[in-house]
Amino acid sequence: MSIGIIEKTQRIRDSVPEEGLFEGKDWLVSPEPFPVSPAFADELEKLGHRLHLFVRACNLLYFQSVKGKQPPWIAELLDRGKPAELIETSRRLREELPPVIRPDLVLTEDGYAIAELDSVPGGIGLTAWLNATYAGFGHDILGGANGMLDGFRSITPGGADILVSEESATYRPEMHWLAEQLNARFAPEHWRVLDATHPASWQPAVYRFFELFDLANIPCANALREAAVQGTMRVTPPFKPFLEEKLWFALFWLRPLREFWRRELSERHFLALQKVIPYTWLLDPTPLPPHAVLPGLEVHDWNEVAAFSQKERELILKISGFSELAWGSRGVHVGADLPQPEWRAVLERALACYQTRPHILQRFRKGRLFTQAYVDAGGEPRALHGRVRLCPYYFLAEGKARLGGALATICPADKKLLHGMRDAVLVPTGITA
């Protein structure tokens, strides 16, 4: 017997763990998952393989640059702003890759665009809970009811300590819930959540749920790095800050590196990624020769970009990485939303940081509008007309990328930056019949 949407929504609200999933945050609750077609679900499965190849190629390009087999400036650029000891650590962990890839997909009129990649993503526990909860109502959920749990277990077989920093404290409740579910499902394997600010007696495997720019605030960081280098402990994601830079999308579009990407990705996957990775520029203040232009912008220097009209500024400016401004919506500026003087100011500041904190400029791909039903706090059915950020979670184990699930965030139509917020609907992704 089917139940009404108000009762169903209330049941979903009532099943939220007592300690919550996000500290101090809530969202609009919908009675239905976000629907995608079987064809699009298949496309998402394929995307995981392509992104696995991409991250592997990024790792190879960095080390070839270090050895002089590729231009040395590539590694030098990716290492900017990082402490010498962290660079040394990253170079000793040559083959290790982040075991989770979460792209932020903006669903557009003609498909989707990858805004960026995250290898230390929040939302793993939340998406696991959403998948299980909505699957319990009979929905066909992308990744299945337990896809996120199985995926996380595949990258931490036997159990692990999950170290959560104060910077990432918002996500601590969801990781506690995740650990509890894993322990119940896979006993005697054991997972536990620990405060990353204090040394402890760790298990042989540690899941790093903190950003590398925050190492100065984590007293146990040096001990963790040393254990990872010595091979006495597996710390994942690895201490490889160069792989967490957003400027990889700019390197992907550089003409001199095109043959490298074609070779490492294959022609088919290279062309597929070209369709979904927005054109991206590195904000390099080096003057161009008199006869040269910035490709795609067709102007000679950044001063001309600073003078672009609002219509020409369908661009997003971001800090590349290794900064407290490099995650969430911090450090992101939508060109068309800024007054001319402010646009010029943020562009000039970004160019001035090139030697220590590189920035990128990216084509803005506008999301298409969708309608998602929800029930407000007063128990009234509503409809949100908004744009969607879709976040599939891929777990890399045994050389393959496995899709565990996809978190859909439906944001009000007037929001340019699509991220979790109180007036957004958060649901799992379901497959339509």
Kinemage of the C-alpha trace (Angstrom):
@kinemage 1
@onewidth
@group {chain A} dominant
@subgroup {mainchain}
@vectorlist {calphas} color= white
{ca met a 1} P 0.000 0.000 0.000
{ca ser a 2} L 1.420 3.357 -1.005
{ca ile a 3} L 1.665 6.218 1.462
{ca gly a 4} L 1.115 9.929 0.901
{ca ile a 5} L 3.990 12.274 0.232
{ca ile a 6} L 3.552 14.117 3.550
{ca glu a 7} L 3.668 10.908 5.596
{ca lys a 8} L 6.552 9.602 3.515
{ca thr a 9} L 8.527 12.811 3.981
{ca gln a 10} L 7.899 12.704 7.724
{ca arg a 11} L 9.188 9.145 7.874
{ca ile a 12} L 12.342 10.259 6.063
{ca arg a 13} L 12.800 13.115 8.554
{ca asp a 14} L 12.184 10.784 11.494
{ca ser a 15} L 14.854 8.349 10.274
{ca val a 16} L 17.641 10.945 10.398
{ca pro a 17} L 20.139 9.734 13.046
{ca glu a 18} L 19.650 11.384 16.427
{ca glu a 19} L 23.083 13.037 16.269
{ca gly a 20} L 22.342 14.275 12.753
{ca leu a 21} L 24.475 13.941 9.642
{ca phe a 22} L 25.824 17.475 9.176
{ca glu a 23} L 26.687 19.475 12.270
{ca gly a 24} L 24.431 22.516 12.488
{ca lys a 25} L 23.017 22.106 8.984
{ca asp a 26} L 19.741 20.944 7.507
{ca trp a 27} L 18.090 20.811 4.080
{ca leu a 28} L 14.726 20.572 2.354
{ca val a 29} L 13.354 17.035 2.311
{ca ser a 30} L 11.771 15.555 -0.797
{ca pro a 31} L 9.663 12.399 -0.895
{ca glu a 32} L 11.317 11.311 -4.160
{ca pro a 33} L 14.890 10.762 -5.343
{ca phe a 34} L 16.197 12.863 -8.211
{ca pro a 35} L 15.340 10.884 -11.355
{ca val a 36} L 17.773 10.059 -14.157
{ca ser a 37} L 17.224 7.838 -17.179
{ca pro a 38} L 18.872 4.411 -17.514
{ca ala a 39} L 20.950 5.883 -20.367
{ca phe a 40} L 22.277 8.689 -18.147
{ca ala a 41} L 22.922 6.235 -15.321
{ca asp a 42} L 25.038 4.247 -17.778
{ca glu a 43} L 26.888 7.434 -18.741
{ca leu a 44} L 27.693 8.048 -15.087
{ca glu a 45} L 29.116 4.536 -14.801
{ca lys a 46} L 31.393 5.228 -17.780
{ca leu a 47} L 32.459 8.580 -16.369
{ca gly a 48} L 34.030 6.841 -13.387
{ca his a 49} L 36.406 4.930 -15.647
{ca arg a 50} L 37.322 8.063 -17.584
{ca leu a 51} L 38.057 10.016 -14.428
{ca his a 52} L 40.138 7.162 -13.070
{ca leu a 53} L 42.232 7.323 -16.244
{ca phe a 54} L 42.430 11.109 -15.911
{ca val a 55} L 43.677 11.073 -12.308
{ca arg a 56} L 46.180 8.343 -13.168
{ca ala a 57} L 47.423 10.416 -16.102
{ca cys a 58} L 47.737 13.501 -13.863
{ca asn a 59} L 49.923 11.526 -11.488
{ca leu a 60} L 52.082 10.281 -14.374
{ca leu a 61} L 52.457 13.753 -15.899
{ca tyr a 62} L 53.664 15.175 -12.584
{ca phe a 63} L 56.334 12.527 -12.131
{ca gln a 64} L 57.434 12.725 -15.747
{ca ser a 65} L 57.836 16.468 -15.221
{ca val a 66} L 59.903 15.852 -12.070
{ca lys a 67} L 62.198 13.548 -14.081
{ca gly a 68} L 62.472 15.908 -17.037
{ca lys a 69} L 60.494 13.708 -19.435
{ca gln a 70} L 57.875 16.460 -19.561
{ca pro a 71} L 58.466 20.222 -19.135
{ca pro a 72} L 59.811 20.886 -15.596
{ca trp a 73} L 57.528 23.900 -15.150
{ca ile a 74} L 54.533 21.573 -14.728
{ca ala a 75} L 55.748 20.035 -11.455
{ca glu a 76} L 57.115 23.387 -10.310
{ca leu a 77} L 53.710 24.978 -10.849
{ca leu a 78} L 51.834 22.188 -9.049
{ca asp a 79} L 54.222 22.390 -6.081
{ca arg a 80} L 53.846 26.140 -5.546
{ca gly a 81} L 52.925 27.187 -2.031
{ca lys a 82} L 53.507 23.747 -0.500
{ca pro a 83} L 55.991 23.016 2.312
{ca ala a 84} L 59.169 21.271 1.168
{ca glu a 85} L 58.584 18.272 3.457
{ca leu a 86} L 55.120 17.697 1.982
{ca ile a 87} L 56.509 17.848 -1.550
{ca glu a 88} L 59.173 15.310 -0.581
{ca thr a 89} L 56.537 13.017 0.924
{ca ser a 90} L 54.349 13.213 -2.169
{ca arg a 91} L 57.267 12.240 -4.402
{ca arg a 92} L 57.999 9.143 -2.319
{ca leu a 93} L 54.425 7.893 -2.685
{ca arg a 94} L 54.751 7.548 -6.434
{ca glu a 95} L 52.054 5.033 -7.342
{ca glu a 96} L 49.341 5.849 -4.811
{ca leu a 97} L 46.160 7.548 -6.034
{ca pro a 98} L 43.170 8.984 -4.170
{ca pro a 99} L 40.697 6.109 -3.680
{ca val a 100} L 37.613 8.344 -3.973
{ca ile a 101} L 36.803 10.594 -6.908
{ca arg a 102} L 33.792 12.846 -6.623
{ca pro a 103} L 33.129 15.170 -9.543
{ca asp a 104} L 30.734 18.081 -9.163
{ca leu a 105} L 28.481 17.857 -12.203
{ca val a 106} L 26.296 20.741 -13.348
{ca leu a 107} L 23.385 19.373 -15.375
{ca thr a 108} L 22.971 21.550 -18.469
{ca glu a 109} L 20.582 21.775 -21.418
{ca asp a 110} L 22.878 19.621 -23.540
{ca gly a 111} L 24.199 17.209 -20.926
{ca tyr a 112} L 26.503 18.104 -18.062
{ca ala a 113} L 29.740 19.861 -17.190
{ca ile a 114} L 32.325 18.885 -14.580
{ca ala a 115} L 32.865 21.943 -12.413
{ca glu a 116} L 35.697 20.298 -10.455
{ca leu a 117} L 36.964 17.086 -8.863
{ca asp a 118} L 37.244 16.370 -5.143
{ca ser a 119} L 39.354 13.563 -3.680
{ca val a 120} L 38.547 14.367 -0.014
{ca pro a 121} L 34.807 14.825 -0.362
{ca gly a 122} L 32.178 15.323 2.264
{ca gly a 123} L 28.806 13.667 1.852
{ca ile a 124} L 29.909 10.016 1.836
{ca gly a 125} L 27.934 9.158 4.978
{ca leu a 126} L 25.012 11.382 4.006
{ca thr a 127} L 24.713 9.789 0.573
{ca ala a 128} L 24.970 6.311 2.115
{ca trp a 129} L 22.092 7.184 4.459
{ca leu a 130} L 20.015 8.718 1.666
{ca asn a 131} L 20.552 5.679 -0.569
{ca ala a 132} L 19.496 3.232 2.136
{ca thr a 133} L 16.527 5.348 3.274
{ca tyr a 134} L 14.999 5.950 -0.164
{ca ala a 135} L 15.723 2.395 -1.319
{ca gly a 136} L 13.676 1.303 1.689
{ca phe a 137} L 10.640 2.906 0.053
{ca gly a 138} L 11.133 0.782 -3.048
{ca his a 139} L 12.998 3.282 -5.232
{ca asp a 140} L 15.627 2.046 -7.687
{ca ile a 141} L 18.595 3.997 -6.351
{ca leu a 142} L 21.773 4.570 -8.344
{ca gly a 143} L 24.455 2.478 -6.661
{ca gly a 144} L 21.898 0.492 -4.684
{ca ala a 145} L 20.901 0.675 -1.039
{ca asn a 146} L 24.399 -0.290 0.173
{ca gly a 147} L 26.568 0.950 -2.692
{ca met a 148} L 28.255 3.667 -0.643
{ca leu a 149} L 28.967 1.335 2.283
{ca asp a 150} L 30.355 -1.353 0.000
{ca gly a 151} L 32.407 1.242 -1.854
{ca phe a 152} L 33.974 2.701 1.299
{ca arg a 153} L 34.729 -0.752 2.614
{ca ser a 154} L 36.440 -1.629 -0.686
{ca ile a 155} L 38.982 1.183 -0.176
{ca thr a 156} L 39.511 0.421 3.528
{ca pro a 157} L 39.329 -3.405 3.648
{ca gly a 158} L 39.647 -4.748 7.165
{ca gly a 159} L 38.671 -1.431 8.715
{ca ala a 160} L 40.338 1.928 9.304
{ca asp a 161} L 40.605 4.913 11.573
{ca ile a 162} L 38.818 7.919 10.085
{ca leu a 163} L 40.667 11.070 11.160
{ca val a 164} L 38.480 14.181 11.064
{ca ser a 165} L 39.975 17.647 11.568
{ca glu a 166} L 38.312 20.649 13.156
{ca glu a 167} L 38.240 22.246 9.690
{ca ser a 168} L 36.051 19.323 8.579
{ca ala a 169} L 34.024 19.062 11.811
{ca thr a 170} L 30.751 19.735 9.972
{ca tyr a 171} L 31.057 16.262 8.465
{ca arg a 172} L 31.987 14.394 11.667
{ca pro a 173} L 28.404 13.190 12.396
{ca glu a 174} L 28.037 11.565 8.974
{ca met a 175} L 31.366 9.778 9.391
{ca his a 176} L 30.275 8.481 12.820
{ca trp a 177} L 27.106 7.122 11.224
{ca leu a 178} L 29.145 5.608 8.383
{ca ala a 179} L 31.515 3.870 10.819
{ca glu a 180} L 28.599 2.452 12.834
{ca gln a 181} L 26.984 1.026 9.708
{ca leu a 182} L 30.241 -0.467 8.465
{ca asn a 183} L 30.916 -2.086 11.842
{ca ala a 184} L 27.425 -3.598 11.926
{ca arg a 185} L 27.657 -4.847 8.346
{ca phe a 186} L 31.237 -6.118 8.204
{ca ala a 187} L 32.157 -7.197 11.752
{ca pro a 188} L 34.752 -8.151 12.955
{ca glu a 189} L 36.336 -5.523 10.672
{ca his a 190} L 36.378 -2.244 12.543
{ca trp a 191} L 36.101 1.460 11.695
{ca arg a 192} L 36.262 4.320 14.180
{ca val a 193} L 36.216 8.105 13.937
{ca leu a 194} L 39.005 9.967 15.703
{ca asp a 195} L 39.853 13.599 16.254
{ca ala a 196} L 42.713 14.385 13.863
{ca thr a 197} L 44.196 17.035 16.140
{ca his a 198} L 45.678 14.571 18.617
{ca pro a 199} L 48.062 11.627 18.163
{ca ala a 200} L 46.622 8.202 18.890
{ca ser a 201} L 47.349 4.513 18.582
{ca trp a 202} L 46.105 4.024 15.058
{ca gln a 203} L 45.006 1.007 13.085
{ca pro a 204} L 47.217 -0.013 10.125
{ca ala a 205} L 44.892 1.907 7.793
{ca val a 206} L 43.904 5.560 8.205
{ca tyr a 207} L 41.361 7.451 6.127
{ca arg a 208} L 42.425 11.094 5.966
{ca phe a 209} L 39.378 13.334 6.242
{ca phe a 210} L 41.266 16.608 6.411
{ca glu a 211} L 42.764 18.974 3.881
{ca leu a 212} L 46.513 19.122 3.375
{ca phe a 213} L 46.639 22.903 3.729
{ca asp a 214} L 45.500 22.317 7.327
{ca leu a 215} L 48.493 20.170 8.378
{ca ala a 216} L 49.911 22.910 10.615
{ca asn a 217} L 46.843 22.507 12.848
{ca ile a 218} L 47.193 18.712 13.086
{ca pro a 219} L 49.935 17.719 15.560
{ca cys a 220} L 49.943 14.093 14.434
{ca ala a 221} L 50.508 15.005 10.760
{ca asn a 222} L 54.270 14.439 10.806
{ca ala a 223} L 53.876 11.030 12.427
{ca leu a 224} L 51.277 10.082 9.830
{ca arg a 225} L 53.461 11.232 6.938
{ca glu a 226} L 56.454 9.314 8.248
{ca ala a 227} L 54.417 6.147 8.745
{ca ala a 228} L 53.025 6.448 5.220
{ca val a 229} L 56.486 6.883 3.708
{ca gln a 230} L 57.939 3.997 5.728
{ca gly a 231} L 55.034 1.781 4.687
{ca thr a 232} L 54.049 0.930 8.272
{ca met a 233} L 50.629 2.493 7.762
{ca arg a 234} L 48.395 3.074 4.767
{ca val a 235} L 47.131 6.647 4.807
{ca thr a 236} L 44.508 7.384 2.213
{ca pro a 237} L 43.947 9.659 0.362
{ca pro a 238} L 47.733 9.880 0.015
{ca phe a 239} L 49.759 12.968 0.932
{ca lys a 240} L 49.777 14.236 -2.643
{ca pro a 241} L 48.696 17.884 -2.714
{ca phe a 242} L 49.524 18.222 -6.411
{ca leu a 243} L 46.642 15.852 -7.231
{ca glu a 244} L 44.201 18.101 -5.348
{ca glu a 245} L 44.781 21.159 -7.550
{ca lys a 246} L 41.976 22.497 -9.729
{ca leu a 247} L 44.501 23.677 -12.318
{ca trp a 248} L 44.600 20.168 -13.800
{ca phe a 249} L 41.634 21.236 -15.943
{ca ala a 250} L 43.775 24.057 -17.364
{ca leu a 251} L 46.579 21.601 -18.105
{ca phe a 252} L 44.063 19.305 -19.787
{ca trp a 253} L 43.275 22.062 -22.321
{ca leu a 254} L 46.863 23.097 -23.072
{ca arg a 255} L 47.668 22.461 -26.736
{ca pro a 256} L 51.318 21.378 -26.087
{ca leu a 257} L 50.051 18.580 -23.792
{ca arg a 258} L 47.311 17.353 -26.107
{ca glu a 259} L 49.210 14.312 -27.363
{ca phe a 260} L 50.052 13.270 -23.805
{ca trp a 261} L 46.386 13.271 -22.855
{ca arg a 262} L 45.370 11.484 -26.052
{ca arg a 263} L 47.947 8.783 -25.421
{ca glu a 264} L 47.181 8.218 -21.732
{ca leu a 265} L 43.388 8.501 -21.945
{ca ser a 266} L 42.887 7.059 -25.449
{ca glu a 267} L 41.349 9.099 -28.229
{ca arg a 268} L 37.821 8.048 -27.288
{ca his a 269} L 38.037 9.023 -23.623
{ca phe a 270} L 39.990 12.195 -24.383
{ca leu a 271} L 37.233 13.425 -26.710
{ca ala a 272} L 34.539 12.405 -24.212
{ca leu a 273} L 36.193 14.436 -21.452
{ca gln a 274} L 36.642 17.406 -23.766
{ca lys a 275} L 32.858 17.571 -24.025
{ca val a 276} L 32.331 17.809 -20.259
{ca ile a 277} L 35.414 19.608 -18.870
{ca pro a 278} L 34.828 23.350 -19.334
{ca tyr a 279} L 37.609 25.260 -21.059
{ca thr a 280} L 39.938 26.439 -18.306
{ca trp a 281} L 42.775 28.972 -18.236
{ca leu a 282} L 45.654 29.283 -15.811
{ca leu a 283} L 45.877 32.852 -14.526
{ca asp a 284} L 49.525 33.372 -15.452
{ca pro a 285} L 50.603 37.051 -15.498
{ca thr a 286} L 53.599 36.376 -17.778
{ca pro a 287} L 53.365 38.833 -20.730
{ca leu a 288} L 52.597 37.283 -24.105
{ca pro a 289} L 54.579 38.060 -27.275
{ca pro a 290} L 53.037 40.929 -29.270
{ca his a 291} L 51.487 38.596 -31.842
{ca ala a 292} L 49.946 36.113 -29.343
{ca val a 293} L 46.478 35.908 -27.793
{ca leu a 294} L 44.919 33.990 -24.912
{ca pro a 295} L 43.259 30.995 -26.615
{ca gly a 296} L 39.487 31.038 -26.469
{ca leu a 297} L 39.411 34.564 -25.053
{ca glu a 298} L 41.063 36.021 -28.154
{ca val a 299} L 42.637 38.949 -26.336
{ca his a 300} L 46.293 39.789 -25.821
{ca asp a 301} L 46.449 40.206 -22.038
{ca trp a 302} L 44.517 39.889 -18.797
{ca asn a 303} L 43.953 43.619 -18.621
{ca glu a 304} L 41.589 43.228 -21.556
{ca val a 305} L 39.793 40.397 -19.712
{ca ala a 306} L 39.454 42.706 -16.697
{ca ala a 307} L 37.641 45.169 -18.976
{ca phe a 308} L 35.158 42.579 -20.301
{ca ser a 309} L 31.505 43.577 -20.263
{ca gln a 310} L 29.074 41.683 -18.054
{ca lys a 311} L 27.917 39.637 -21.034
{ca glu a 312} L 31.512 38.652 -21.838
{ca arg a 313} L 32.124 37.627 -18.241
{ca glu a 314} L 30.389 34.231 -18.319
{ca leu a 315} L 33.442 33.032 -16.426
{ca ile a 316} L 34.255 31.635 -13.001
{ca leu a 317} L 37.459 32.502 -11.157
{ca lys a 318} L 38.747 30.007 -8.550
{ca ile a 319} L 41.787 29.481 -6.384
{ca ser a 320} L 43.424 26.248 -7.520
{ca gly a 321} L 44.194 24.553 -4.221
{ca phe a 322} L 46.181 24.263 -0.969
{ca ser a 323} L 44.175 26.976 0.713
{ca glu a 324} L 41.308 27.293 3.161
{ca leu a 325} L 39.518 29.085 0.299
{ca ala a 326} L 39.831 26.136 -2.093
{ca trp a 327} L 36.853 24.049 -0.958
{ca gly a 328} L 33.120 24.593 -0.835
{ca ser a 329} L 32.122 27.843 -2.487
{ca arg a 330} L 34.920 29.835 -0.856
{ca gly a 331} L 37.362 31.531 -3.162
{ca val a 332} L 34.951 31.278 -6.118
{ca his a 333} L 33.820 34.353 -8.065
{ca val a 334} L 31.212 34.384 -10.844
{ca gly a 335} L 32.320 37.086 -13.277
{ca ala a 336} L 28.867 38.054 -14.546
{ca asp a 337} L 27.625 38.641 -10.988
{ca leu a 338} L 30.331 41.151 -10.057
{ca pro a 339} L 30.368 44.897 -10.705
{ca gln a 340} L 33.106 45.872 -13.138
{ca pro a 341} L 35.494 47.337 -10.512
{ca glu a 342} L 35.144 44.253 -8.303
{ca trp a 343} L 35.727 41.909 -11.250
{ca arg a 344} L 38.935 43.756 -12.108
{ca ala a 345} L 40.038 43.677 -8.467
{ca val a 346} L 39.564 39.926 -7.965
{ca leu a 347} L 41.279 39.193 -11.278
{ca glu a 348} L 44.260 41.365 -10.396
{ca arg a 349} L 44.529 39.781 -6.935
{ca ala a 350} L 44.487 36.319 -8.481
{ca leu a 351} L 47.236 37.208 -10.956
{ca ala a 352} L 49.337 38.661 -8.121
{ca cys a 353} L 49.157 35.305 -6.275
{ca tyr a 354} L 50.507 33.263 -9.186
{ca gln a 355} L 53.848 32.446 -7.560
{ca thr a 356} L 52.317 31.106 -4.342
{ca arg a 357} L 48.620 30.365 -4.895
{ca pro a 358} L 47.763 29.858 -8.568
{ca his a 359} L 44.207 30.582 -9.713
{ca ile a 360} L 42.201 29.422 -12.700
{ca leu a 361} L 39.514 30.914 -14.914
{ca gln a 362} L 36.792 28.638 -16.267
{ca arg a 363} L 33.935 28.882 -18.720
{ca phe a 364} L 30.634 29.150 -16.854
{ca arg a 365} L 28.171 26.438 -17.884
{ca lys a 366} L 24.652 27.345 -16.816
{ca gly a 367} L 22.547 24.590 -15.297
{ca arg a 368} L 19.161 23.743 -16.724
{ca leu a 369} L 16.028 24.010 -14.607
{ca phe a 370} L 14.392 21.024 -12.938
{ca thr a 371} L 11.373 20.712 -10.658
{ca gln a 372} L 11.655 18.716 -7.432
{ca ala a 373} L 8.799 18.181 -4.985
{ca tyr a 374} L 9.430 18.715 -1.270
{ca val a 375} L 7.481 19.235 1.924
{ca asp a 376} L 8.176 22.349 3.949
{ca ala a 377} L 8.647 22.534 7.719
{ca gly a 378} L 4.941 23.251 8.124
{ca gly a 379} L 3.969 20.028 6.352
{ca glu a 380} L 2.880 21.674 3.107
{ca pro a 381} L 3.804 20.126 -0.273
{ca arg a 382} L 5.901 22.473 -2.408
{ca ala a 383} L 7.812 22.415 -5.675
{ca leu a 384} L 11.337 23.767 -6.055
{ca his a 385} L 12.313 24.962 -9.527
{ca gly a 386} L 16.069 24.899 -9.472
{ca arg a 387} L 19.399 23.866 -10.887
{ca val a 388} L 21.127 20.624 -10.017
{ca arg a 389} L 24.589 19.746 -8.825
{ca leu a 390} L 25.017 16.003 -9.144
{ca cys a 391} L 27.865 14.409 -7.182
{ca pro a 392} L 28.585 10.776 -8.056
{ca tyr a 393} L 31.010 8.985 -5.728
{ca tyr a 394} L 33.508 6.630 -7.353
{ca phe a 395} L 35.551 4.229 -5.246
{ca leu a 396} L 38.797 2.996 -6.808
{ca ala a 397} L 39.655 -0.547 -5.818
{ca glu a 398} L 41.433 -3.353 -7.661
{ca gly a 399} L 42.086 -1.077 -10.614
{ca lys a 400} L 38.445 -0.225 -11.231
{ca ala a 401} L 36.167 2.703 -10.448
{ca arg a 402} L 32.951 1.646 -8.755
{ca leu a 403} L 29.968 4.005 -8.549
{ca gly a 404} L 28.564 3.927 -5.024
{ca gly a 405} L 25.822 6.490 -5.430
{ca ala a 406} L 25.165 10.097 -6.411
{ca leu a 407} L 24.032 12.984 -4.225
{ca ala a 408} L 21.724 15.449 -5.980
{ca thr a 409} L 21.524 19.019 -4.676
{ca ile a 410} L 18.669 21.003 -6.213
{ca cys a 411} L 19.326 24.703 -5.583
{ca pro a 412} L 17.004 27.661 -6.121
{ca ala a 413} L 17.144 28.928 -9.693
{ca asp a 414} L 18.704 32.260 -8.732
{ca lys a 415} L 21.816 30.629 -7.246
{ca lys a 416} L 24.875 30.567 -9.531
{ca leu a 417} L 27.024 28.540 -7.109
{ca leu a 418} L 25.366 25.167 -6.601
{ca his a 419} L 26.119 23.696 -3.191
{ca gly a 420} L 24.388 22.455 -0.066
{ca met a 421} L 22.335 25.148 1.617
{ca arg a 422} L 19.298 25.419 3.860
{ca asp a 423} L 16.997 26.298 0.948
{ca ala a 424} L 18.210 23.420 -1.260
{ca val a 425} L 16.782 19.916 -1.627
{ca leu a 426} L 19.228 17.060 -1.002
{ca val a 427} L 18.247 13.612 -2.286
{ca pro a 428} L 19.850 10.486 -3.684
{ca thr a 429} L 19.703 9.772 -7.413
{ca gly a 430} L 17.137 7.286 -8.628
{ca ile a 431} L 16.808 5.503 -11.960
{ca thr a 432} L 13.526 5.900 -13.816
{ca ala a 433} L 11.792 2.835 -15.232
